[in-house]
Amino acid sequence: MSEIPSLDLNFENSPTVWKFLHDQSFIRGLMGPVGSGKSYGCAAEIMLKAVQQKPSPRDGIRYSRFCNRAQYLSRAKNNNNQDMARAIP
């Protein structure tokens, strides 16, 4: 069986985001001040879960679906797009 890939993430300066990433609850929330790494942490979480997903036996593709919600849509579109681009190499 192939090894499940992982990401090398360092959230040493954001212990709340680190706890969020290690929480296995089905539904979670993350709050904090502007610039605390919430959007980046959520982008990293999506990427982590996607690479940990087992490949489909049919075609070897890892299928995943996620929802990332932010309070203000216009700000979320801008911030989340930038954070996703930084989190996904």
RAWO-V137010 format. One line per field, one symbol per residue. phi: phi as a letter, one per 20 degrees, with the letter a starting at -180 (. if undefined). psi: psi as a letter, one per 30 degrees, with the letter a starting at -180 (. if undefined). burial: 1 if it has 24 or more other ideal C-beta (glycine too) atoms within 12 Angstrom, else 0. Layout:
BEGIN
phi = ???
psi = ???
burial = ???
END
This chain:
BEGIN
phi = .ffffbdedcdgecfffffgfefeffcccccrfgnenffffffffffgfffeffffffcmeeebcbccdcfdgfffgffffffffffdf
psi = klkkllkjkjhefieeeeeeffkgkekllklllkgfgeeeeeeeeeeeeeffkkkkfeggkjklklkjklejeeeeeeeeeeeeeefj.
burial = 00000000101001001001100000000100000011111111111111000000000000000001000000000011001100100
END
